[in-house]
Amino acid sequence: MPTDDILLEAEDKMQKTEHIVQQEFAGVRTGKASPALVENIIVDVYGSQMRIRELAGITTPEPRMILIQPWDASTVHPIEKAIQKTNLGLNPAVDKRFIRIVLPELSEERRVEFTKVVRKMAEDGRVAIRHVRRDAIEHLKKETKEGLITEDELKHAEKEVQKLTDQYIGKIDEHLAHKEKEIMTV
């Protein structure tokens, strides 16, 4: 496999890792309502497990309210139970065919807890990117042993992999700084 392909594959994996970290950050509560807060909660319905976004429309009619409109009225109570099971500190209120969630003001303690959670998510993302770097470098060294690439190409490719690693870890750090600021803003 040519070095360019190895580098492209590593960059693709790093990009996916960054995207996953961003999605995880979206699920962490800040002071304002966001559909991302509840859309990935798993609900036991119809004898299987489905995400809320597959069962209902999710809107934010007010800055601190989430409105969930299930497409099937029989799924209202299972969705309510699934939201209560998460430890997001949300209290859903059922109103016939709708579920309303009013987000309470976050206490300073809770904000600090959430920043710790996002820091852990960011660190997991950084570790995943470092694993991609390690795998790419191992692959490059294997190619060198087999005589498919030269030592000079190996050194150059290792530098490129390190540049990619630094770039994507920097992006995760930027996302983390933005999310921490968002959480700590009252």
Backbone hydrogen bonds, N-H to C=O, Kabsch-Sander energy under -0.5 kcal/mol:
donor,donor_aa,acceptor,acceptor_aa,energy
6,I,2,P,-1.7
7,L,3,T,-2.7
8,L,4,D,-2.7
9,E,5,D,-2.5
10,A,6,I,-2.3
11,E,7,L,-2.6
12,D,8,L,-2.5
13,K,9,E,-2.2
14,M,10,A,-2.3
15,Q,11,E,-2.5
16,K,12,D,-2.2
17,T,13,K,-2.1
18,E,14,M,-2.4
19,H,15,Q,-2.3
20,I,16,K,-2.4
21,V,17,T,-2.3
22,Q,18,E,-2.2
23,Q,19,H,-2.3
24,E,20,I,-2.5
25,F,21,V,-2.5
26,A,22,Q,-1.9
27,G,23,Q,-1.0
27,G,24,E,-0.7
28,V,25,F,-1.8
30,T,32,K,-0.6
31,G,182,E,-0.5
33,A,63,P,-3.6
37,L,34,S,-1.8
38,V,35,P,-1.5
39,E,35,P,-2.1
41,I,38,V,-1.8
43,V,50,M,-3.6
45,V,43,V,-1.0
45,V,48,S,-2.1
48,S,45,V,-2.5
50,M,43,V,-2.6
52,I,41,I,-1.5
53,R,39,E,-2.0
54,E,51,R,-1.4
55,L,51,R,-0.5
55,L,52,I,-1.7
56,A,52,I,-1.7
57,G,69,Q,-2.3
59,T,67,L,-2.7
62,E,65,M,-0.7
65,M,62,E,-1.7
66,I,101,I,-2.6
67,L,59,T,-3.0
68,I,66,I,-0.5
68,I,99,I,-2.9
69,Q,57,G,-3.0
69,Q,67,L,-0.5
71,W,55,L,-2.4
72,D,55,L,-0.5
75,T,72,D,-2.2
76,V,73,A,-1.4
79,I,75,T,-2.1
80,E,76,V,-2.2
81,K,77,H,-2.6
82,A,78,P,-2.2
83,I,79,I,-2.2
84,Q,80,E,-2.1
85,K,81,K,-1.9
86,T,82,A,-1.1
93,A,100,R,-3.0
95,D,98,F,-2.8
97,R,95,D,-0.9
98,F,95,D,-1.7
99,I,68,I,-2.2
100,R,93,A,-3.0
101,I,66,I,-2.5
102,V,91,N,-0.5
103,L,64,R,-2.8
103,L,101,I,-0.6
111,R,107,S,-2.3
112,V,108,E,-2.2
113,E,109,E,-2.3
114,F,110,R,-2.5
115,T,111,R,-2.1
116,K,112,V,-1.9
117,V,113,E,-2.0
118,V,114,F,-2.4
119,R,115,T,-2.1
120,K,116,K,-2.0
121,M,117,V,-2.2
122,A,118,V,-2.5
123,E,119,R,-2.5
124,D,120,K,-2.5
125,G,121,M,-2.0
126,R,122,A,-2.5
127,V,123,E,-2.6
128,A,124,D,-2.2
129,I,125,G,-2.2
130,R,126,R,-2.3
131,H,127,V,-2.1
132,V,128,A,-1.9
133,R,129,I,-2.3
134,R,130,R,-2.7
135,D,131,H,-2.6
136,A,132,V,-2.6
137,I,133,R,-2.6
138,E,134,R,-2.5
139,H,135,D,-2.3
140,L,136,A,-2.5
141,K,137,I,-2.6
142,K,138,E,-2.2
143,E,139,H,-2.2
144,T,140,L,-1.9
145,K,141,K,-2.4
146,E,142,K,-1.9
147,G,144,T,-1.4
148,L,143,E,-2.5
149,I,143,E,-0.8
154,L,150,T,-2.1
155,K,151,E,-2.6
156,H,152,D,-2.4
157,A,153,E,-2.8
158,E,154,L,-2.7
159,K,155,K,-1.9
160,E,156,H,-2.0
161,V,157,A,-2.6
162,Q,158,E,-2.2
163,K,159,K,-2.3
164,L,160,E,-2.4
165,T,161,V,-2.5
166,D,162,Q,-2.7
167,Q,163,K,-2.5
168,Y,164,L,-2.7
169,I,165,T,-2.5
170,G,166,D,-2.1
171,K,167,Q,-1.8
172,I,168,Y,-2.1
173,D,169,I,-2.3
174,E,170,G,-2.1
175,H,171,K,-2.5
176,L,172,I,-2.6
177,A,173,D,-2.5
178,H,174,E,-2.4
179,K,175,H,-2.6
180,E,176,L,-2.9
181,K,177,A,-2.1
182,E,178,H,-2.3
183,I,179,K,-2.6
184,M,180,E,-2.6
185,T,181,K,-1.1
